[in-house]
């Protein structure tokens, strides 16, 4: 049921999400540059970047990083006990 076809579909979805993130990050940088050009100070620009990147992360989470973090947390728990 979850053969090679499912894996390929997952990889394509992952690649698509990654491409969408890159486009979003490029748009964020363009907007940040526009803010600078209009006279915004560096704090405002950085706050915009951070907020926009957090929104991208909320809309397009990286499940691979989540799995890796969960695995590392479980390994740490085993070493502490």
Secondary structure as the mmCIF struct_conf table of DSSP 4:
data_model
#
loop_
_struct_conf.conf_type_id
_struct_conf.id
_struct_conf.beg_label_comp_id
_struct_conf.beg_label_asym_id
_struct_conf.beg_label_seq_id
_struct_conf.end_label_comp_id
_struct_conf.end_label_asym_id
_struct_conf.end_label_seq_id
BEND BEND1 UNK A 3 UNK A 3
HELX_RH_AL_P HELX_RH_AL_P1 UNK A 4 UNK A 37
TURN_TY1_P TURN_TY1_P1 UNK A 38 UNK A 39
HELX_RH_AL_P HELX_RH_AL_P2 UNK A 42 UNK A 59
BEND BEND2 UNK A 60 UNK A 60
HELX_RH_AL_P HELX_RH_AL_P3 UNK A 63 UNK A 80
#
